[in-house]
Amino acid sequence: MALAQVPVTLFTVVMGLCGFTLALRAGEAAAGLTHVLSGAAHLLTLTVFAAVALAYLAKALRHPQAVAEEWRHPVSLAFFPAISISLVLFSVVMLEVAPGIARALFLVAVPLQLVLTLAVVSGWIGSRSFQHGHLTPAWFIPAVGNVIVAIAGVPLGYVELGWFFAATGLMFWVVMLTLVMNRLIFHDPLPERLQPTLVILVAPPAVGYLAWVALVGGVDPFARVLLNLAYLFVLIVAVQAPRLAALPFSLSFWALSFPVAAAAVASFSHAALLGSGGHAVIGFALLTVLVAVIAGLLWRTGQALLRGELLGG
């Protein structure tokens, strides 16, 4: 892969693997197992995270014009916050293993998340003209990232910071949900390459549940609303699954991973907090799907890399 062609969408791979690690860890805890599988996933995530971060940093240093072109692109613009989201997620992954590293990552990621959120929103409402066709579920990514800050921030002691970012993320989720549903219903279908991003619909309510429970210290009616909205979007996406599976592979398929992981972790969290066996079953079902998705994505990504077909995905 030529350095100038390393796409910012590669950070969705890191997001997916972070979610996979956390979902495996939650599943192991629910089953009373040691963290062997999640430990292996953690190492894989660390390896991919380092490779992607170094590759994109090298691109930014050696080919800044290529990064600027991505920033100006109306679709790839929304993927830039995936950089800071990956850092926040990795701080969550590191919480149990190395709290000091988790705190350091968090303190780097949060200012970057704020800067990228402001930059992306300013880009949306600035002088640039966007068309309906530019709007995709990937526009949820900045909102989701803000909510994740609360998940990492509360256990690290940054509660008020968590409330700020959760409020920001939930507000933009409502706005983006309205816009995206309008685009999906009343305008042309998404291009094939972007159709897997439909699964991102699952992520905001699932992540919102985890953040809300962390902030309020337990399950309340609003938390239940968020969790069940996540399940609703899981069902909506499941209906589309056969059509998505028939599409040619691209990097956008990694959008399948993190939302499923978030829904699985939310289910395990709800089961643990309320002693709900039914939600534990849902968690294990989603985790099974996630394992199959990650295995398929890793295989197809490896094949696409070998064939040189991944550029621009």
KAZIMO-V575439 format. One record per backbone hydrogen bond with DSSP energy under -1.0 kcal/mol. CO is the residue of the C=O (numbers start at 1). NH is the residue of the N-H. Records with the same first field share a line. If there is no record, write none. Layout:
# KAZIMO-V575439
CO->NH + NH
This chain:
# KAZIMO-V575439
2->5
3->6
7->10
8->11
9->12
10->13
11->15
12->16
13->17
14->18
15->19
16->20
17->21
18->22
19->23
20->24
21->25
22->26
23->27
24->28
25->29
26->30
27->31
28->33
34->36
36->40
37->41
38->42
39->43
40->44
41->45
42->46
43->47
44->48
45->49
46->50
47->51
48->52
49->53
50->54
51->55
52->56
53->57
54->58
55->59
56->60
57->61
58->62
59->63
63->66 + 67
64->68
65->69
66->70
67->71
68->72
73->77
76->79
77->80
79->82
80->83
81->85
82->86
83->87
84->88
85->89
86->90
87->91
88->92
89->93
90->94
94->98
98->102
99->103
100->104
101->105
102->106
103->107
104->108
105->109
106->110
108->112
109->113
110->114
111->115
112->116
113->117
114->118
115->119
116->120
117->121
118->122
119->123
120->124
121->125
131->134
132->135
136->139
137->140
138->141
140->144
141->145
142->146
143->147
144->148
145->149
147->150
148->152
149->153
150->154
153->158
154->157
158->162
159->163
160->164
161->165
162->166
163->167
164->168
165->169
166->170
167->171
168->172
169->173
170->174
171->175
172->176
173->177
174->178
175->179
176->180
177->181
178->182
179->183
180->184
181->185
182->186
183->187
191->194
194->197
195->198
196->199
197->200
198->201
199->202
202->206
203->207
204->208
205->209
206->210
207->211
208->212
209->213
210->214
211->215
212->216
213->217
220->224
221->225
222->226
223->227
224->228
225->229
226->230
227->231
228->232
229->233
230->234
231->235
232->236
233->237
234->238
235->239
240->244
241->245
244->247
250->253
251->254
252->255
253->256
254->257
256->260
257->261
258->262
259->263
260->264
261->265
262->266
263->267
264->268
265->269
266->270
267->271
268->272
269->273
270->274
271->275
276->280
277->281
278->282
279->283
280->284
281->285
282->286
283->287
284->288
285->289
286->290
287->291
288->292
289->293
290->294
291->295
292->296
293->297
294->298
295->299
296->300
297->301
298->302
299->303
300->304
301->305
302->306
303->307
304->309
310->313
